[in-house]
Amino acid sequence: MSRYATLSPAGGDGFLPATEMAVAAIDADGTVVGFSPGAQMLLGYTPREIAGRPASVLLADERLPDPARRHLGQRKAWMGRVVLRDHGGRGIEADVRACPVLDGAGHVQWFVQAAVPQESDGAALALQRSLLQHRMPALQAVETATRYLPAEPHAGVGGDWFDVIPLSGARVALVVGDVVGHGIHASAAMGRLRTAVRTLADVDLPPDELLTELDDLILEEARERADEDGEIGATCLYAVYDPVSRQCTVATAGHPAPVLVTPDGNADLLPLDPGPPLGVGGVPFEAADFALPEGSLLALYTDGLVETPGGDIDAGCEALCHALSGAGASLKEVADKAIKALLPGQPHDDVALLVARTHALDAAHVASWRVPADPAAVAEARREAAAQLKKWGLADAVPTTELIVSELVTNAIRHAEPPIVLRLIHDGSLICEVSDASSTSPHSRRAHVLDEGGRGLLLIGILAERWGTRHNGTGKTIWAEQPTPSPWTPPSAGAIPTA
């Protein structure tokens, strides 16, 4: 938005700096021509989606209050409270300020700022919304859609959240959770919990181990903050989907089981031991594995969707399965259908819903080789990798990949135990993995000037966009990921990029 920061006021006061939370620029015809990152976070539209569209689509009533229209018609600054409409069609009450500015040709443009009211509930809702993902990452493994509905104002907001986390090996973690309580303390606790989940996911822990670590963190925090906030309790469900094996591993800490909709339209709850909620301590969590057919749909949700005061949660889960049966429409339509079927009115509790359709990576995107524990096999591994990349049309990536393969395979032969397996995955990025039967993790070290070795992992850290290690029941996998070039797509007509 810096292209508007130097415009001069055309009347009234209150020129708005470009650093405010949510800012949009609107031309004299009422068309959106600029949208800040803060505005995207608040309403969910990307600049490309909203640029060139009438600003009225951002209003719940598609009409400003009469005082606002009078002020704007006279080119005077105005401020007041309106209800905005976000990308999902939900209303958000906001304090809005609009002031006219002149561009270089003397035409009036409008500089508009919006901020969520900072009363007690408003501040909690603003915090909660800021911690939720408004734009899901684009992944080959799954496509997703989400819905979040706050409870009625008198109920306060709580700690519901969802997350989609890319993992190594083209896998993805799907998360949904709910912190006990309402208000800004619950929202803040949710933020801390969500950050902890992302940190533990980066270590690539299995779902049951991740929940155990999370439980320990909550117990430790409860001891530290006992005099401040009282008890901290939460439920959480953590699922990891692997598009190569089509395996989904799920563990839950006191959270409702997800709904699985198979490609034939049959919908049912996954059979899971719910386990204790987080913060209880002393009870292990269990993970279950499920083989998902290509095109399966998973629905993760919080209890506000299926539980009503005096109602039966089992009946709510059954109603959700019925609503999702035969779900072959777009994910946005599936999510809307579930919300409409189970919540015809305002929810009594916060609701978070995450629906994900799974995809598989077939043999055309994956190649693997068994590597003998012989130093002479390194050259053959390089040749096999180079030939596969050329088949994928990635000849430019051959030199870098050969170096990565050499280092990873050599390390496995020298320091690990067979069987050794080299695997390449092409899913928009290029992933090189070497698995072995040793549980010992490698670590980078600073090699001395005259050392003949010791620079392998340092080199991989330079060549790869990211790399790491994950463990399993039979050993470990060291992986390195490189971006692959993709054709540049020009922005749509009328879209004006923000600075």
N, C-alpha and C positions, 0 to 999 in steps of 0.2 A: 504493500500500500504506500510505499514511500513516494511513488509518482504523484500522489495527491498531497503529500505533507507540506509542499511549498506553495500551495494555492492560497490566495488571499481571501479573507472573509468578504462576503457580498452584503452583509447586513446582520445585525444582531451580534451577540457575543457567544462565547463558548466554543471556540475553534477546538476541534478534537485531535489530540496527537495520535499518530499512527500506531503507537505502542499500546493502546487500550485493548481490553480483553477481546471484544468482538466488534469489528468495524466493517462496514460495507460502503461502497461508493455507488451512487445512483444518479443517472443522468437526468436531464430535464424532461425526458419522456417517461420517467418512472422505471427505467430498465437498469438492472444490476450490471455494473461494469467492473466491479472489483470486490473481492471477498477475502478477508484476512484469515490467517490460521486460527485465530481465536473464534471467529465467526463459524468456521468449519467445525471446531470442537463443540460449540454451543448448539448448532442446528444440524450438523451432519452432512451438509452439502459441500462438495469440493468446489473450488473456483470454476472449474470447467463445467460442472453440472449446472451452476446457477447463473453464470455469466450469459447475458443476452436475454434472460427471462424477466418478466415483469416482477417488480419488487413486491407486488401484492401477494404473490405465492408464499411469501414469508410471514404473512399475517393470518392468524387463525380465522378472522372474520373477513379477510380480504378488503378491509376498510379501516382507515385510521379514525380515531375519535374526532368529532367535529372541531374542537379547539385546535387540534393538530392540523387539520386540513385548512383552517382559516389562516393559521400562522404560515404554513408552507406556501399557500397561495399568495401571500404577501411577501414572500421571500424573507421570512423572519425565522430565527432559530426557535425550536420548540423542544420541550422535554416533558415526559409523562410516562405512565405505565400502560403497556399494551400486552396482548397475548400473541406471541409468535408461534408459527407452525414449523416444527422440525422436519427433517427428511422423511421420517416415518409417519407424519401426519399428526403427531401429538402436539398439544398446546404447551407452551412454556411462557409463564408470566415473566416479563422483563421490564426493567427501567430503560427507556429509550431516549436518546438525545439526537436531534437532527439539526444540522446547521448548513446553510447554503454557502458555497464557495464558487469562485469564478475560475474557469480554466483559461488557458492562454488566449483563446478566441473571444473571451468575455461571456461565454455561455455558463448558465448556472448548473452546477453539479451539487449533489447532496452528500454530505458526509455524515453517516449514521453510526452511532455507537449503541450497543445493547449490553446490559449486564443483569444477571439474575439478582433479584432483591436479596439483600443480605440480612433479613431477619433470621431468627433462629432456625426455622425449618428451611428457609431459602438458602441459607449458608450451607446447611447440611446437604440439601439437594444439589447445590452447585458443586460441592466437594465430591459428592457421589458421582455426578455426571462426569466430572473432570477425570475421575479414575477409571471410568468404563471406556472400553474401546468403541469408538464411533465408526471407525473404518477397519474392517477385518482385513488381515493380510491376504494377498492373492497367493494361493497354494495349489499345487497339483494334486495333493492328497485328498483335499476336501474343498467343497464350496459351502459357505455358511451364510446364515441370516440370523439376526438377533432382534429381540424386543425387550425393552425395559419400561415398566409402568410403575411409577411411584404410588404409594397408598394415598388415601384421602389426607388432606392437610392436617386434620385433627389427629391422625394416627402417627404423624411424623414419618421421616424416612429412616431406613435402616441400612443394613450392610450387605445387601444382595449384590452379587457381581458375576460376571462371566469373563472368559478369556480364551483366546486361541493363540497357541505358542508354537512357532516352528521349532522343530528339533532336528538333530542330525539324521542323516540317512533318509531324507525326504519324509520323515515321520512328522506327526503333529500331535500336540497335546490339546485336549478340549477340557475346559475347567468351568465349574459353576460352584458357587458357595454362598453361604448366608451367615452373617455374624448376628448373634442374638442381640436383640434390643433395637432401639430406635434413636434417632437424633444424631447430632454431630459426632458424638463419641463412637457410635456404631459405625458411622461412615469412615471415621479416621482409622478405626480398628480394621475395617475392611481394606483400606488402602495399605496398611502395614502387612496384612495377610496376603493380599494380592502380590505385593512386592516380594514377599518371602517365597511364594509359590514360583514366581518367575526366576528368582535366584536359584532355587533348588532344581527347577526344570533345566536350567543352564548346565547344571552338573550331570544331567541325564540320569537321574535316579529312577528306578522302577516305581510305578504308582504306589504300591504299598509302602515302600521305603520312604518315598516323598511325604506321605501322610504321617508316617511315624516321626520324621524330622520336624514336620510342621506342628505336630502335637507337642513335641518337646519345646519348640519355640514359644508356643502359646502358654504352656505351663510356666516357663521361665519368665515371660512377660507378665503373667498374672501375679507371680511372686513379687516382681519389681514394682508393679503398679497397683498393688493391693489396696493401699491407702488412698489412691487417687481415683481410679475408675471402678474398683470392685472386680467382680469376676469377668472373665472373657470367655465366651463360649461360641462355637461356630460349627457348622457342618460344611463339608466340602466333598465334591466328587471330581476325581482326576482320571482321565482316560487318555491312552496313547494309541494312536492308529498308525499302522505301518502299511503303506500302499503297495509295497513289494510282496509281502506275505499275506496281505489283507487281514492281518491279525489285529484285534483291538483288545488291549489290556486295561481293565477298569478296576479301580478301588474306590470305596466310598467310606466317609467318616460321618455316619449318622444322616446321610443325605438320601433323598428319594432316588430310586433306580431310574436310569434313563429309559426312554422308549425306543425300541428298535423297530423300524418299518422296513421289511424286506422288499426286494424289487417287485414281488407279486402283490404288494399292498397290505400284507398281513402285519398288524402292529401289536406288540406286546412288550411288557417290561422285561428288561434283562434280569435273569435270576442272580441276584447278588446278596451277599451277607452285608447288611448296611453298616455293621461295625458301630463303635461308640462315636459320639460327637468329638470333635477336637477339644482339648482342654480337660478331658477326663483322666487320661494317663494310665499306664500300666496294662492296657489291653492291646494286643497286636491287631494290625489291619491286614486284611486278606485281599489279594488281587485275583481276578478271574479273567481268563482268555476266551475270546469269541472270534470265530472265523466269520467275516462279513462278506456276503456276495457283493460284487461290483454294483454300485448304484444304491446301496443301502442308505437309510436315513436314520440318524441318531438325534433324539431330542433330549437335551439336558435343561433342567428347569429348577426353580426354587419352589418351596412349598406353598408360597402365596398363589401359585397358579392352580393348585389342586386341592387346597384346603380352605374351607370357609368356616366362620364361627358356628359351632354346633354341627358342622358337617363331618362326613366320613372321608378321610384322606384316601382310603382304598377306592371309594366310589369316584373320587376326583381323578385318581390315576386311571381308572377304567374309562371315564369319560374322555380323558386325554387320548388314550389309545384309540377310542372310537373316532375321535375327531381327526386323528392322523392316519387312520386306515385308508388305504388306497391313495396315499399322498404321492401323486405323480406330477403335481403342478410345480410352478417355480417355488423356490424356498421362501421368498417373501410372501407368497400366497399361502403357503403351508403355515408359516408363523402367524399370519393374520387370522387364518381359519381357526387355529388353536386358541388364540386369545379371544376371538369372538364367541367360540363355543363354550368356553369355560368361564369367561368374565363378561357377561352381557352388560354389567354396570361397572362402577368404580371399584377397584380391588380393595379389600380390607387390609392387605399387607403388600409390601413391595413384591414385584414379580420380575424375575429375570428368566429369559428363554433364549436358548441357543440351539438352533437346528443345523445339522451338518449332513451333507450328502457325500458319501465316500466314493473315491475313484481308485482304480488299481493301476499300478505301473507294470506293464507286461514285459515280455522278453525284448521287445523293441527298444525299451528304455533302460534295461539292466543287463549287464554282462559280468560274469564272475569266472574265476580260474583258481584251481588248486595249485599252490606253489610248493615245490619240493624244498625241504630245508637244506638247500645247497646254494652256496654263493653264486654258482654258475647259473642258477635259475633267474637271477635278477635281470640279465639281459633279455631273456625270453619274455619275462613279465613286461618289460618296457615295450618290446615289439608287439605283444598282444594288445596292450593298451593303446599304442599308436594306431594299429590297424582298426581297432574299434572306433576310435575317435574319428578317423577318416570316413568310416561308414555312416557316422552320425553327422557328417558335414562339419566337423569341428577341427579341421586340420590346423587352424591357427593356435589351438590349445595344446597341440602335441608336445612342443618343447618343454613347456612348463609342467605338463602332466608327467612326462618321462622323468623329470627330476624328482617330482613328488613320489612317483611309484618307486624309483630307485631308493630313496631315503627310507620310505616306510617298509618296503620289502626287506631291505638290508637290515634294518633294525630288528624286524621280526625274526629273521634267520639267525642273527647274532645273539639276541638277548631273550627271545621268547621260546615257546614250545609249539611244535606242530599239533594239529593241522594248521596250515597258514593259507588263508583265502584272500585273494585280491578281488575287489568288486568295484565296478564303475556304474554310476547312476546318472542318467541325463533327464532332469525334470524341470528344465528352465535354467538351472545351474548345473555345474558338473561336479559330482561328488566322487572322490576316490577314497576307498576304504580298504584297510588291511586288518583282518581278524586273525587272532591266534589263541592258543589255549592257556596263556599265562595271564594271571591276574595283576601282575606288576605294572603300574602305570609309568610311562616315560615322563621325563621332565627335562626342560631346557636348562642348559648350563652354559656359562661363558667359557669358551675354549681359549687356551693360552696361545700366544703367537706361533709357537713351534709345534703345537699339537697337530696330529694328522687327522684326528676325528673330533667329534663333539659338536659339530655345527649343523647337524641334520635337522633337528627340530627348529633351530633358529632360521634355517633356510626355508623350511615349510611355512613358518610364520610370516615370512616375507612374501613368498610366492602365492599363498592361499589367502582368500578373503577372510576365512576363519577356519579353525581346526580344533580338534579336541579328542577326548577319549570317553568311551562309554563301556560299562561292564555288563556282563550277562552271566548266566549260570555256568557257562563253560569257559569263560576267559574274557577277552576284551576286544574292542575294535578301535583302531585309531583312524580318524577320518580327516579329510581336508576338502574344503569346498571352494570352487572357483566360479566366478560369474561367467556366463557365456554371452557373447554379443547377440543382440536382438535388433531387428529393423526399427528405426526411429519412426514413430507415428506422429504426424503434426497435430497440433491442437485443433479442435473443432472451430469452425468459423464463428467469429464474434467473441471468442474466449480471450480475455485479457489476463495474462499471468500477473500474480501479485509478487511484490518484491519481498 
